[in-house]
Amino acid sequence: VQLVESGGGLVQAGGPLRLSCAASGSIFSSNVVNWYRQAPGKQREFVASITAGGSTNCADSVKGRFTISRDNAKNTVYLQMNSLKPEDTAVYYCKVSLIPWGQGTQVTVSS
């Protein structure tokens, strides 16, 4: 199984982006799916998660701005990001259990 992130890009501060994480197999319905991000020169940090039952959690830094959701039929998890800030600039990754990290998708927020 592989995870492929997409949807990143360049956006102005205050704008939205929606990231997608697609899996090559049906894994999301029975696993916790996490989004992480890594900014240049910084450690990778947790952003949001969604359980198999649909419970969600977000880091304090993105609460009220980011929403994680899942479409099991499409084997895809989304990260809706609103009111983006320059400090949200990072490479965003999704992660499930022991499945290897993907390539990530770059998000750049200009001020």
MODELLER restraints for C-alpha pairs under 7 A, 6 or more apart:
rsr = mdl.restraints
at = mdl.atoms
rsr.add(forms.Gaussian(group=physical.xy_distance, feature=features.Distance(at['CA:1:A'], at['CA:23:A']), mean=6.69, stdev=0.5))
rsr.add(forms.Gaussian(group=physical.xy_distance, feature=features.Distance(at['CA:1:A'], at['CA:24:A']), mean=5.36, stdev=0.5))
rsr.add(forms.Gaussian(group=physical.xy_distance, feature=features.Distance(at['CA:1:A'], at['CA:25:A']), mean=5.80, stdev=0.5))
rsr.add(forms.Gaussian(group=physical.xy_distance, feature=features.Distance(at['CA:1:A'], at['CA:99:A']), mean=6.99, stdev=0.5))
rsr.add(forms.Gaussian(group=physical.xy_distance, feature=features.Distance(at['CA:2:A'], at['CA:23:A']), mean=5.68, stdev=0.5))
rsr.add(forms.Gaussian(group=physical.xy_distance, feature=features.Distance(at['CA:2:A'], at['CA:24:A']), mean=5.51, stdev=0.5))
rsr.add(forms.Gaussian(group=physical.xy_distance, feature=features.Distance(at['CA:3:A'], at['CA:21:A']), mean=6.41, stdev=0.5))
rsr.add(forms.Gaussian(group=physical.xy_distance, feature=features.Distance(at['CA:3:A'], at['CA:22:A']), mean=5.65, stdev=0.5))
rsr.add(forms.Gaussian(group=physical.xy_distance, feature=features.Distance(at['CA:3:A'], at['CA:23:A']), mean=4.75, stdev=0.5))
rsr.add(forms.Gaussian(group=physical.xy_distance, feature=features.Distance(at['CA:3:A'], at['CA:24:A']), mean=6.83, stdev=0.5))
rsr.add(forms.Gaussian(group=physical.xy_distance, feature=features.Distance(at['CA:3:A'], at['CA:102:A']), mean=5.57, stdev=0.5))
rsr.add(forms.Gaussian(group=physical.xy_distance, feature=features.Distance(at['CA:4:A'], at['CA:21:A']), mean=5.50, stdev=0.5))
rsr.add(forms.Gaussian(group=physical.xy_distance, feature=features.Distance(at['CA:4:A'], at['CA:22:A']), mean=5.20, stdev=0.5))
rsr.add(forms.Gaussian(group=physical.xy_distance, feature=features.Distance(at['CA:4:A'], at['CA:23:A']), mean=6.51, stdev=0.5))
rsr.add(forms.Gaussian(group=physical.xy_distance, feature=features.Distance(at['CA:4:A'], at['CA:102:A']), mean=5.92, stdev=0.5))
rsr.add(forms.Gaussian(group=physical.xy_distance, feature=features.Distance(at['CA:5:A'], at['CA:20:A']), mean=5.59, stdev=0.5))
rsr.add(forms.Gaussian(group=physical.xy_distance, feature=features.Distance(at['CA:5:A'], at['CA:21:A']), mean=4.45, stdev=0.5))
rsr.add(forms.Gaussian(group=physical.xy_distance, feature=features.Distance(at['CA:5:A'], at['CA:22:A']), mean=6.48, stdev=0.5))
rsr.add(forms.Gaussian(group=physical.xy_distance, feature=features.Distance(at['CA:5:A'], at['CA:93:A']), mean=6.56, stdev=0.5))
rsr.add(forms.Gaussian(group=physical.xy_distance, feature=features.Distance(at['CA:5:A'], at['CA:94:A']), mean=6.86, stdev=0.5))
rsr.add(forms.Gaussian(group=physical.xy_distance, feature=features.Distance(at['CA:5:A'], at['CA:104:A']), mean=5.37, stdev=0.5))
rsr.add(forms.Gaussian(group=physical.xy_distance, feature=features.Distance(at['CA:5:A'], at['CA:105:A']), mean=5.67, stdev=0.5))
rsr.add(forms.Gaussian(group=physical.xy_distance, feature=features.Distance(at['CA:6:A'], at['CA:19:A']), mean=5.73, stdev=0.5))
rsr.add(forms.Gaussian(group=physical.xy_distance, feature=features.Distance(at['CA:6:A'], at['CA:20:A']), mean=5.23, stdev=0.5))
rsr.add(forms.Gaussian(group=physical.xy_distance, feature=features.Distance(at['CA:6:A'], at['CA:21:A']), mean=6.52, stdev=0.5))
rsr.add(forms.Gaussian(group=physical.xy_distance, feature=features.Distance(at['CA:6:A'], at['CA:105:A']), mean=5.55, stdev=0.5))
rsr.add(forms.Gaussian(group=physical.xy_distance, feature=features.Distance(at['CA:7:A'], at['CA:18:A']), mean=5.97, stdev=0.5))
rsr.add(forms.Gaussian(group=physical.xy_distance, feature=features.Distance(at['CA:7:A'], at['CA:19:A']), mean=4.47, stdev=0.5))
rsr.add(forms.Gaussian(group=physical.xy_distance, feature=features.Distance(at['CA:7:A'], at['CA:20:A']), mean=6.02, stdev=0.5))
rsr.add(forms.Gaussian(group=physical.xy_distance, feature=features.Distance(at['CA:7:A'], at['CA:105:A']), mean=6.92, stdev=0.5))
rsr.add(forms.Gaussian(group=physical.xy_distance, feature=features.Distance(at['CA:8:A'], at['CA:19:A']), mean=6.18, stdev=0.5))
rsr.add(forms.Gaussian(group=physical.xy_distance, feature=features.Distance(at['CA:8:A'], at['CA:105:A']), mean=5.22, stdev=0.5))
rsr.add(forms.Gaussian(group=physical.xy_distance, feature=features.Distance(at['CA:8:A'], at['CA:106:A']), mean=5.14, stdev=0.5))
rsr.add(forms.Gaussian(group=physical.xy_distance, feature=features.Distance(at['CA:8:A'], at['CA:107:A']), mean=4.82, stdev=0.5))
rsr.add(forms.Gaussian(group=physical.xy_distance, feature=features.Distance(at['CA:9:A'], at['CA:106:A']), mean=6.14, stdev=0.5))
rsr.add(forms.Gaussian(group=physical.xy_distance, feature=features.Distance(at['CA:9:A'], at['CA:107:A']), mean=5.04, stdev=0.5))
rsr.add(forms.Gaussian(group=physical.xy_distance, feature=features.Distance(at['CA:9:A'], at['CA:108:A']), mean=6.08, stdev=0.5))
rsr.add(forms.Gaussian(group=physical.xy_distance, feature=features.Distance(at['CA:10:A'], at['CA:107:A']), mean=6.20, stdev=0.5))
rsr.add(forms.Gaussian(group=physical.xy_distance, feature=features.Distance(at['CA:10:A'], at['CA:108:A']), mean=4.74, stdev=0.5))
rsr.add(forms.Gaussian(group=physical.xy_distance, feature=features.Distance(at['CA:10:A'], at['CA:109:A']), mean=5.91, stdev=0.5))
rsr.add(forms.Gaussian(group=physical.xy_distance, feature=features.Distance(at['CA:11:A'], at['CA:108:A']), mean=6.34, stdev=0.5))
rsr.add(forms.Gaussian(group=physical.xy_distance, feature=features.Distance(at['CA:11:A'], at['CA:109:A']), mean=5.03, stdev=0.5))
rsr.add(forms.Gaussian(group=physical.xy_distance, feature=features.Distance(at['CA:11:A'], at['CA:110:A']), mean=6.24, stdev=0.5))
rsr.add(forms.Gaussian(group=physical.xy_distance, feature=features.Distance(at['CA:12:A'], at['CA:109:A']), mean=5.42, stdev=0.5))
rsr.add(forms.Gaussian(group=physical.xy_distance, feature=features.Distance(at['CA:12:A'], at['CA:110:A']), mean=4.80, stdev=0.5))
rsr.add(forms.Gaussian(group=physical.xy_distance, feature=features.Distance(at['CA:12:A'], at['CA:111:A']), mean=6.22, stdev=0.5))
rsr.add(forms.Gaussian(group=physical.xy_distance, feature=features.Distance(at['CA:13:A'], at['CA:83:A']), mean=6.89, stdev=0.5))
rsr.add(forms.Gaussian(group=physical.xy_distance, feature=features.Distance(at['CA:13:A'], at['CA:84:A']), mean=5.29, stdev=0.5))
rsr.add(forms.Gaussian(group=physical.xy_distance, feature=features.Distance(at['CA:13:A'], at['CA:85:A']), mean=5.06, stdev=0.5))
rsr.add(forms.Gaussian(group=physical.xy_distance, feature=features.Distance(at['CA:13:A'], at['CA:86:A']), mean=6.30, stdev=0.5))
rsr.add(forms.Gaussian(group=physical.xy_distance, feature=features.Distance(at['CA:13:A'], at['CA:109:A']), mean=5.66, stdev=0.5))
rsr.add(forms.Gaussian(group=physical.xy_distance, feature=features.Distance(at['CA:13:A'], at['CA:110:A']), mean=5.65, stdev=0.5))
rsr.add(forms.Gaussian(group=physical.xy_distance, feature=features.Distance(at['CA:13:A'], at['CA:111:A']), mean=5.32, stdev=0.5))
rsr.add(forms.Gaussian(group=physical.xy_distance, feature=features.Distance(at['CA:14:A'], at['CA:82:A']), mean=6.99, stdev=0.5))
rsr.add(forms.Gaussian(group=physical.xy_distance, feature=features.Distance(at['CA:14:A'], at['CA:83:A']), mean=4.06, stdev=0.5))
rsr.add(forms.Gaussian(group=physical.xy_distance, feature=features.Distance(at['CA:14:A'], at['CA:84:A']), mean=4.83, stdev=0.5))
rsr.add(forms.Gaussian(group=physical.xy_distance, feature=features.Distance(at['CA:14:A'], at['CA:85:A']), mean=6.38, stdev=0.5))
rsr.add(forms.Gaussian(group=physical.xy_distance, feature=features.Distance(at['CA:15:A'], at['CA:82:A']), mean=6.11, stdev=0.5))
rsr.add(forms.Gaussian(group=physical.xy_distance, feature=features.Distance(at['CA:15:A'], at['CA:83:A']), mean=5.40, stdev=0.5))
rsr.add(forms.Gaussian(group=physical.xy_distance, feature=features.Distance(at['CA:15:A'], at['CA:84:A']), mean=5.58, stdev=0.5))
rsr.add(forms.Gaussian(group=physical.xy_distance, feature=features.Distance(at['CA:16:A'], at['CA:81:A']), mean=5.42, stdev=0.5))
rsr.add(forms.Gaussian(group=physical.xy_distance, feature=features.Distance(at['CA:16:A'], at['CA:82:A']), mean=4.33, stdev=0.5))
rsr.add(forms.Gaussian(group=physical.xy_distance, feature=features.Distance(at['CA:16:A'], at['CA:83:A']), mean=6.17, stdev=0.5))
rsr.add(forms.Gaussian(group=physical.xy_distance, feature=features.Distance(at['CA:16:A'], at['CA:84:A']), mean=6.28, stdev=0.5))
rsr.add(forms.Gaussian(group=physical.xy_distance, feature=features.Distance(at['CA:17:A'], at['CA:80:A']), mean=6.20, stdev=0.5))
rsr.add(forms.Gaussian(group=physical.xy_distance, feature=features.Distance(at['CA:17:A'], at['CA:81:A']), mean=5.23, stdev=0.5))
rsr.add(forms.Gaussian(group=physical.xy_distance, feature=features.Distance(at['CA:17:A'], at['CA:82:A']), mean=6.66, stdev=0.5))
rsr.add(forms.Gaussian(group=physical.xy_distance, feature=features.Distance(at['CA:18:A'], at['CA:78:A']), mean=6.73, stdev=0.5))
rsr.add(forms.Gaussian(group=physical.xy_distance, feature=features.Distance(at['CA:18:A'], at['CA:79:A']), mean=5.61, stdev=0.5))
rsr.add(forms.Gaussian(group=physical.xy_distance, feature=features.Distance(at['CA:18:A'], at['CA:80:A']), mean=4.42, stdev=0.5))
rsr.add(forms.Gaussian(group=physical.xy_distance, feature=features.Distance(at['CA:18:A'], at['CA:81:A']), mean=5.87, stdev=0.5))
rsr.add(forms.Gaussian(group=physical.xy_distance, feature=features.Distance(at['CA:19:A'], at['CA:78:A']), mean=5.51, stdev=0.5))
rsr.add(forms.Gaussian(group=physical.xy_distance, feature=features.Distance(at['CA:19:A'], at['CA:79:A']), mean=4.98, stdev=0.5))
rsr.add(forms.Gaussian(group=physical.xy_distance, feature=features.Distance(at['CA:19:A'], at['CA:80:A']), mean=6.39, stdev=0.5))
rsr.add(forms.Gaussian(group=physical.xy_distance, feature=features.Distance(at['CA:20:A'], at['CA:76:A']), mean=6.54, stdev=0.5))
rsr.add(forms.Gaussian(group=physical.xy_distance, feature=features.Distance(at['CA:20:A'], at['CA:77:A']), mean=5.77, stdev=0.5))
rsr.add(forms.Gaussian(group=physical.xy_distance, feature=features.Distance(at['CA:20:A'], at['CA:78:A']), mean=4.55, stdev=0.5))
rsr.add(forms.Gaussian(group=physical.xy_distance, feature=features.Distance(at['CA:20:A'], at['CA:79:A']), mean=6.47, stdev=0.5))
rsr.add(forms.Gaussian(group=physical.xy_distance, feature=features.Distance(at['CA:21:A'], at['CA:76:A']), mean=5.40, stdev=0.5))
rsr.add(forms.Gaussian(group=physical.xy_distance, feature=features.Distance(at['CA:21:A'], at['CA:77:A']), mean=5.05, stdev=0.5))
rsr.add(forms.Gaussian(group=physical.xy_distance, feature=features.Distance(at['CA:21:A'], at['CA:78:A']), mean=6.22, stdev=0.5))
rsr.add(forms.Gaussian(group=physical.xy_distance, feature=features.Distance(at['CA:21:A'], at['CA:94:A']), mean=6.29, stdev=0.5))
rsr.add(forms.Gaussian(group=physical.xy_distance, feature=features.Distance(at['CA:22:A'], at['CA:75:A']), mean=5.90, stdev=0.5))
rsr.add(forms.Gaussian(group=physical.xy_distance, feature=features.Distance(at['CA:22:A'], at['CA:76:A']), mean=4.49, stdev=0.5))
rsr.add(forms.Gaussian(group=physical.xy_distance, feature=features.Distance(at['CA:22:A'], at['CA:77:A']), mean=6.62, stdev=0.5))
rsr.add(forms.Gaussian(group=physical.xy_distance, feature=features.Distance(at['CA:23:A'], at['CA:75:A']), mean=5.65, stdev=0.5))
rsr.add(forms.Gaussian(group=physical.xy_distance, feature=features.Distance(at['CA:23:A'], at['CA:76:A']), mean=6.42, stdev=0.5))
rsr.add(forms.Gaussian(group=physical.xy_distance, feature=features.Distance(at['CA:26:A'], at['CA:75:A']), mean=5.84, stdev=0.5))
rsr.add(forms.Gaussian(group=physical.xy_distance, feature=features.Distance(at['CA:28:A'], at['CA:52:A']), mean=6.96, stdev=0.5))
rsr.add(forms.Gaussian(group=physical.xy_distance, feature=features.Distance(at['CA:28:A'], at['CA:72:A']), mean=6.32, stdev=0.5))
rsr.add(forms.Gaussian(group=physical.xy_distance, feature=features.Distance(at['CA:28:A'], at['CA:75:A']), mean=6.31, stdev=0.5))
rsr.add(forms.Gaussian(group=physical.xy_distance, feature=features.Distance(at['CA:29:A'], at['CA:52:A']), mean=5.34, stdev=0.5))
rsr.add(forms.Gaussian(group=physical.xy_distance, feature=features.Distance(at['CA:29:A'], at['CA:72:A']), mean=5.76, stdev=0.5))
rsr.add(forms.Gaussian(group=physical.xy_distance, feature=features.Distance(at['CA:30:A'], at['CA:52:A']), mean=5.03, stdev=0.5))
rsr.add(forms.Gaussian(group=physical.xy_distance, feature=features.Distance(at['CA:31:A'], at['CA:51:A']), mean=6.34, stdev=0.5))
rsr.add(forms.Gaussian(group=physical.xy_distance, feature=features.Distance(at['CA:31:A'], at['CA:52:A']), mean=5.26, stdev=0.5))
rsr.add(forms.Gaussian(group=physical.xy_distance, feature=features.Distance(at['CA:31:A'], at['CA:96:A']), mean=6.83, stdev=0.5))
rsr.add(forms.Gaussian(group=physical.xy_distance, feature=features.Distance(at['CA:32:A'], at['CA:49:A']), mean=6.79, stdev=0.5))
rsr.add(forms.Gaussian(group=physical.xy_distance, feature=features.Distance(at['CA:32:A'], at['CA:50:A']), mean=5.62, stdev=0.5))
rsr.add(forms.Gaussian(group=physical.xy_distance, feature=features.Distance(at['CA:32:A'], at['CA:51:A']), mean=4.26, stdev=0.5))
rsr.add(forms.Gaussian(group=physical.xy_distance, feature=features.Distance(at['CA:32:A'], at['CA:52:A']), mean=5.71, stdev=0.5))
rsr.add(forms.Gaussian(group=physical.xy_distance, feature=features.Distance(at['CA:32:A'], at['CA:96:A']), mean=6.35, stdev=0.5))
rsr.add(forms.Gaussian(group=physical.xy_distance, feature=features.Distance(at['CA:33:A'], at['CA:49:A']), mean=5.52, stdev=0.5))
rsr.add(forms.Gaussian(group=physical.xy_distance, feature=features.Distance(at['CA:33:A'], at['CA:50:A']), mean=5.42, stdev=0.5))
rsr.add(forms.Gaussian(group=physical.xy_distance, feature=features.Distance(at['CA:33:A'], at['CA:51:A']), mean=6.49, stdev=0.5))
rsr.add(forms.Gaussian(group=physical.xy_distance, feature=features.Distance(at['CA:33:A'], at['CA:94:A']), mean=6.92, stdev=0.5))
rsr.add(forms.Gaussian(group=physical.xy_distance, feature=features.Distance(at['CA:33:A'], at['CA:95:A']), mean=5.87, stdev=0.5))
rsr.add(forms.Gaussian(group=physical.xy_distance, feature=features.Distance(at['CA:33:A'], at['CA:96:A']), mean=5.08, stdev=0.5))
rsr.add(forms.Gaussian(group=physical.xy_distance, feature=features.Distance(at['CA:34:A'], at['CA:48:A']), mean=5.70, stdev=0.5))
rsr.add(forms.Gaussian(group=physical.xy_distance, feature=features.Distance(at['CA:34:A'], at['CA:49:A']), mean=4.20, stdev=0.5))
rsr.add(forms.Gaussian(group=physical.xy_distance, feature=features.Distance(at['CA:34:A'], at['CA:50:A']), mean=6.58, stdev=0.5))
rsr.add(forms.Gaussian(group=physical.xy_distance, feature=features.Distance(at['CA:34:A'], at['CA:94:A']), mean=5.48, stdev=0.5))
rsr.add(forms.Gaussian(group=physical.xy_distance, feature=features.Distance(at['CA:34:A'], at['CA:95:A']), mean=5.11, stdev=0.5))
rsr.add(forms.Gaussian(group=physical.xy_distance, feature=features.Distance(at['CA:34:A'], at['CA:96:A']), mean=6.49, stdev=0.5))
rsr.add(forms.Gaussian(group=physical.xy_distance, feature=features.Distance(at['CA:35:A'], at['CA:46:A']), mean=6.38, stdev=0.5))
rsr.add(forms.Gaussian(group=physical.xy_distance, feature=features.Distance(at['CA:35:A'], at['CA:47:A']), mean=5.34, stdev=0.5))
rsr.add(forms.Gaussian(group=physical.xy_distance, feature=features.Distance(at['CA:35:A'], at['CA:48:A']), mean=5.18, stdev=0.5))
rsr.add(forms.Gaussian(group=physical.xy_distance, feature=features.Distance(at['CA:35:A'], at['CA:49:A']), mean=6.19, stdev=0.5))
rsr.add(forms.Gaussian(group=physical.xy_distance, feature=features.Distance(at['CA:35:A'], at['CA:92:A']), mean=6.90, stdev=0.5))
rsr.add(forms.Gaussian(group=physical.xy_distance, feature=features.Distance(at['CA:35:A'], at['CA:93:A']), mean=5.59, stdev=0.5))
rsr.add(forms.Gaussian(group=physical.xy_distance, feature=features.Distance(at['CA:35:A'], at['CA:94:A']), mean=4.35, stdev=0.5))
rsr.add(forms.Gaussian(group=physical.xy_distance, feature=features.Distance(at['CA:35:A'], at['CA:95:A']), mean=6.28, stdev=0.5))
rsr.add(forms.Gaussian(group=physical.xy_distance, feature=features.Distance(at['CA:36:A'], at['CA:44:A']), mean=6.49, stdev=0.5))
rsr.add(forms.Gaussian(group=physical.xy_distance, feature=features.Distance(at['CA:36:A'], at['CA:45:A']), mean=5.40, stdev=0.5))
rsr.add(forms.Gaussian(group=physical.xy_distance, feature=features.Distance(at['CA:36:A'], at['CA:46:A']), mean=4.48, stdev=0.5))
rsr.add(forms.Gaussian(group=physical.xy_distance, feature=features.Distance(at['CA:36:A'], at['CA:47:A']), mean=4.99, stdev=0.5))
rsr.add(forms.Gaussian(group=physical.xy_distance, feature=features.Distance(at['CA:36:A'], at['CA:92:A']), mean=5.73, stdev=0.5))
rsr.add(forms.Gaussian(group=physical.xy_distance, feature=features.Distance(at['CA:36:A'], at['CA:93:A']), mean=5.14, stdev=0.5))
rsr.add(forms.Gaussian(group=physical.xy_distance, feature=features.Distance(at['CA:36:A'], at['CA:94:A']), mean=6.14, stdev=0.5))
rsr.add(forms.Gaussian(group=physical.xy_distance, feature=features.Distance(at['CA:37:A'], at['CA:44:A']), mean=5.44, stdev=0.5))
rsr.add(forms.Gaussian(group=physical.xy_distance, feature=features.Distance(at['CA:37:A'], at['CA:45:A']), mean=5.45, stdev=0.5))
rsr.add(forms.Gaussian(group=physical.xy_distance, feature=features.Distance(at['CA:37:A'], at['CA:46:A']), mean=6.63, stdev=0.5))
rsr.add(forms.Gaussian(group=physical.xy_distance, feature=features.Distance(at['CA:37:A'], at['CA:47:A']), mean=6.67, stdev=0.5))
rsr.add(forms.Gaussian(group=physical.xy_distance, feature=features.Distance(at['CA:37:A'], at['CA:90:A']), mean=5.82, stdev=0.5))
rsr.add(forms.Gaussian(group=physical.xy_distance, feature=features.Distance(at['CA:37:A'], at['CA:91:A']), mean=5.41, stdev=0.5))
rsr.add(forms.Gaussian(group=physical.xy_distance, feature=features.Distance(at['CA:37:A'], at['CA:92:A']), mean=4.26, stdev=0.5))
rsr.add(forms.Gaussian(group=physical.xy_distance, feature=features.Distance(at['CA:37:A'], at['CA:93:A']), mean=5.91, stdev=0.5))
rsr.add(forms.Gaussian(group=physical.xy_distance, feature=features.Distance(at['CA:38:A'], at['CA:44:A']), mean=4.26, stdev=0.5))
rsr.add(forms.Gaussian(group=physical.xy_distance, feature=features.Distance(at['CA:38:A'], at['CA:45:A']), mean=6.27, stdev=0.5))
rsr.add(forms.Gaussian(group=physical.xy_distance, feature=features.Distance(at['CA:38:A'], at['CA:90:A']), mean=5.15, stdev=0.5))
rsr.add(forms.Gaussian(group=physical.xy_distance, feature=features.Distance(at['CA:38:A'], at['CA:91:A']), mean=5.30, stdev=0.5))
rsr.add(forms.Gaussian(group=physical.xy_distance, feature=features.Distance(at['CA:38:A'], at['CA:92:A']), mean=6.59, stdev=0.5))
rsr.add(forms.Gaussian(group=physical.xy_distance, feature=features.Distance(at['CA:39:A'], at['CA:89:A']), mean=6.37, stdev=0.5))
rsr.add(forms.Gaussian(group=physical.xy_distance, feature=features.Distance(at['CA:39:A'], at['CA:90:A']), mean=4.15, stdev=0.5))
rsr.add(forms.Gaussian(group=physical.xy_distance, feature=features.Distance(at['CA:39:A'], at['CA:91:A']), mean=6.37, stdev=0.5))
rsr.add(forms.Gaussian(group=physical.xy_distance, feature=features.Distance(at['CA:40:A'], at['CA:90:A']), mean=6.95, stdev=0.5))
rsr.add(forms.Gaussian(group=physical.xy_distance, feature=features.Distance(at['CA:46:A'], at['CA:59:A']), mean=6.62, stdev=0.5))
rsr.add(forms.Gaussian(group=physical.xy_distance, feature=features.Distance(at['CA:47:A'], at['CA:58:A']), mean=5.76, stdev=0.5))
rsr.add(forms.Gaussian(group=physical.xy_distance, feature=features.Distance(at['CA:47:A'], at['CA:59:A']), mean=5.18, stdev=0.5))
rsr.add(forms.Gaussian(group=physical.xy_distance, feature=features.Distance(at['CA:48:A'], at['CA:57:A']), mean=5.48, stdev=0.5))
rsr.add(forms.Gaussian(group=physical.xy_distance, feature=features.Distance(at['CA:48:A'], at['CA:58:A']), mean=4.17, stdev=0.5))
rsr.add(forms.Gaussian(group=physical.xy_distance, feature=features.Distance(at['CA:48:A'], at['CA:59:A']), mean=6.12, stdev=0.5))
rsr.add(forms.Gaussian(group=physical.xy_distance, feature=features.Distance(at['CA:48:A'], at['CA:68:A']), mean=6.60, stdev=0.5))
rsr.add(forms.Gaussian(group=physical.xy_distance, feature=features.Distance(at['CA:49:A'], at['CA:56:A']), mean=5.53, stdev=0.5))
rsr.add(forms.Gaussian(group=physical.xy_distance, feature=features.Distance(at['CA:49:A'], at['CA:57:A']), mean=5.27, stdev=0.5))
rsr.add(forms.Gaussian(group=physical.xy_distance, feature=features.Distance(at['CA:49:A'], at['CA:58:A']), mean=6.52, stdev=0.5))
rsr.add(forms.Gaussian(group=physical.xy_distance, feature=features.Distance(at['CA:49:A'], at['CA:68:A']), mean=6.85, stdev=0.5))
rsr.add(forms.Gaussian(group=physical.xy_distance, feature=features.Distance(at['CA:50:A'], at['CA:56:A']), mean=4.40, stdev=0.5))
rsr.add(forms.Gaussian(group=physical.xy_distance, feature=features.Distance(at['CA:50:A'], at['CA:57:A']), mean=6.62, stdev=0.5))
rsr.add(forms.Gaussian(group=physical.xy_distance, feature=features.Distance(at['CA:50:A'], at['CA:68:A']), mean=6.70, stdev=0.5))
rsr.add(forms.Gaussian(group=physical.xy_distance, feature=features.Distance(at['CA:56:A'], at['CA:68:A']), mean=6.95, stdev=0.5))
rsr.add(forms.Gaussian(group=physical.xy_distance, feature=features.Distance(at['CA:65:A'], at['CA:81:A']), mean=6.04, stdev=0.5))
rsr.add(forms.Gaussian(group=physical.xy_distance, feature=features.Distance(at['CA:65:A'], at['CA:82:A']), mean=5.05, stdev=0.5))
rsr.add(forms.Gaussian(group=physical.xy_distance, feature=features.Distance(at['CA:65:A'], at['CA:83:A']), mean=6.07, stdev=0.5))
rsr.add(forms.Gaussian(group=physical.xy_distance, feature=features.Distance(at['CA:66:A'], at['CA:79:A']), mean=6.68, stdev=0.5))
rsr.add(forms.Gaussian(group=physical.xy_distance, feature=features.Distance(at['CA:66:A'], at['CA:80:A']), mean=5.48, stdev=0.5))
rsr.add(forms.Gaussian(group=physical.xy_distance, feature=features.Distance(at['CA:66:A'], at['CA:81:A']), mean=4.45, stdev=0.5))
rsr.add(forms.Gaussian(group=physical.xy_distance, feature=features.Distance(at['CA:66:A'], at['CA:82:A']), mean=6.04, stdev=0.5))
rsr.add(forms.Gaussian(group=physical.xy_distance, feature=features.Distance(at['CA:67:A'], at['CA:79:A']), mean=5.67, stdev=0.5))
rsr.add(forms.Gaussian(group=physical.xy_distance, feature=features.Distance(at['CA:67:A'], at['CA:80:A']), mean=5.05, stdev=0.5))
rsr.add(forms.Gaussian(group=physical.xy_distance, feature=features.Distance(at['CA:67:A'], at['CA:81:A']), mean=6.59, stdev=0.5))
rsr.add(forms.Gaussian(group=physical.xy_distance, feature=features.Distance(at['CA:68:A'], at['CA:78:A']), mean=5.63, stdev=0.5))
rsr.add(forms.Gaussian(group=physical.xy_distance, feature=features.Distance(at['CA:68:A'], at['CA:79:A']), mean=4.58, stdev=0.5))
rsr.add(forms.Gaussian(group=physical.xy_distance, feature=features.Distance(at['CA:68:A'], at['CA:80:A']), mean=6.31, stdev=0.5))
rsr.add(forms.Gaussian(group=physical.xy_distance, feature=features.Distance(at['CA:69:A'], at['CA:77:A']), mean=5.78, stdev=0.5))
rsr.add(forms.Gaussian(group=physical.xy_distance, feature=features.Distance(at['CA:69:A'], at['CA:78:A']), mean=5.22, stdev=0.5))
rsr.add(forms.Gaussian(group=physical.xy_distance, feature=features.Distance(at['CA:69:A'], at['CA:79:A']), mean=6.60, stdev=0.5))
rsr.add(forms.Gaussian(group=physical.xy_distance, feature=features.Distance(at['CA:70:A'], at['CA:76:A']), mean=6.00, stdev=0.5))
rsr.add(forms.Gaussian(group=physical.xy_distance, feature=features.Distance(at['CA:70:A'], at['CA:77:A']), mean=4.28, stdev=0.5))
rsr.add(forms.Gaussian(group=physical.xy_distance, feature=features.Distance(at['CA:70:A'], at['CA:78:A']), mean=6.04, stdev=0.5))
rsr.add(forms.Gaussian(group=physical.xy_distance, feature=features.Distance(at['CA:71:A'], at['CA:77:A']), mean=6.16, stdev=0.5))
rsr.add(forms.Gaussian(group=physical.xy_distance, feature=features.Distance(at['CA:84:A'], at['CA:109:A']), mean=6.75, stdev=0.5))
rsr.add(forms.Gaussian(group=physical.xy_distance, feature=features.Distance(at['CA:85:A'], at['CA:109:A']), mean=6.14, stdev=0.5))
rsr.add(forms.Gaussian(group=physical.xy_distance, feature=features.Distance(at['CA:86:A'], at['CA:109:A']), mean=4.67, stdev=0.5))
rsr.add(forms.Gaussian(group=physical.xy_distance, feature=features.Distance(at['CA:86:A'], at['CA:110:A']), mean=5.72, stdev=0.5))
rsr.add(forms.Gaussian(group=physical.xy_distance, feature=features.Distance(at['CA:86:A'], at['CA:111:A']), mean=5.99, stdev=0.5))
rsr.add(forms.Gaussian(group=physical.xy_distance, feature=features.Distance(at['CA:88:A'], at['CA:109:A']), mean=6.73, stdev=0.5))
rsr.add(forms.Gaussian(group=physical.xy_distance, feature=features.Distance(at['CA:89:A'], at['CA:107:A']), mean=5.34, stdev=0.5))
rsr.add(forms.Gaussian(group=physical.xy_distance, feature=features.Distance(at['CA:89:A'], at['CA:108:A']), mean=4.58, stdev=0.5))
rsr.add(forms.Gaussian(group=physical.xy_distance, feature=features.Distance(at['CA:89:A'], at['CA:109:A']), mean=5.47, stdev=0.5))
rsr.add(forms.Gaussian(group=physical.xy_distance, feature=features.Distance(at['CA:90:A'], at['CA:106:A']), mean=6.04, stdev=0.5))
rsr.add(forms.Gaussian(group=physical.xy_distance, feature=features.Distance(at['CA:90:A'], at['CA:107:A']), mean=5.49, stdev=0.5))
rsr.add(forms.Gaussian(group=physical.xy_distance, feature=features.Distance(at['CA:90:A'], at['CA:108:A']), mean=6.63, stdev=0.5))
rsr.add(forms.Gaussian(group=physical.xy_distance, feature=features.Distance(at['CA:91:A'], at['CA:104:A']), mean=5.83, stdev=0.5))
rsr.add(forms.Gaussian(group=physical.xy_distance, feature=features.Distance(at['CA:91:A'], at['CA:105:A']), mean=5.36, stdev=0.5))
rsr.add(forms.Gaussian(group=physical.xy_distance, feature=features.Distance(at['CA:91:A'], at['CA:106:A']), mean=4.32, stdev=0.5))
rsr.add(forms.Gaussian(group=physical.xy_distance, feature=features.Distance(at['CA:91:A'], at['CA:107:A']), mean=5.98, stdev=0.5))
rsr.add(forms.Gaussian(group=physical.xy_distance, feature=features.Distance(at['CA:92:A'], at['CA:104:A']), mean=5.21, stdev=0.5))
rsr.add(forms.Gaussian(group=physical.xy_distance, feature=features.Distance(at['CA:92:A'], at['CA:105:A']), mean=5.26, stdev=0.5))
rsr.add(forms.Gaussian(group=physical.xy_distance, feature=features.Distance(at['CA:92:A'], at['CA:106:A']), mean=6.26, stdev=0.5))
rsr.add(forms.Gaussian(group=physical.xy_distance, feature=features.Distance(at['CA:93:A'], at['CA:102:A']), mean=6.71, stdev=0.5))
rsr.add(forms.Gaussian(group=physical.xy_distance, feature=features.Distance(at['CA:93:A'], at['CA:104:A']), mean=4.51, stdev=0.5))
rsr.add(forms.Gaussian(group=physical.xy_distance, feature=features.Distance(at['CA:93:A'], at['CA:105:A']), mean=6.71, stdev=0.5))
rsr.add(forms.Gaussian(group=physical.xy_distance, feature=features.Distance(at['CA:95:A'], at['CA:101:A']), mean=6.31, stdev=0.5))
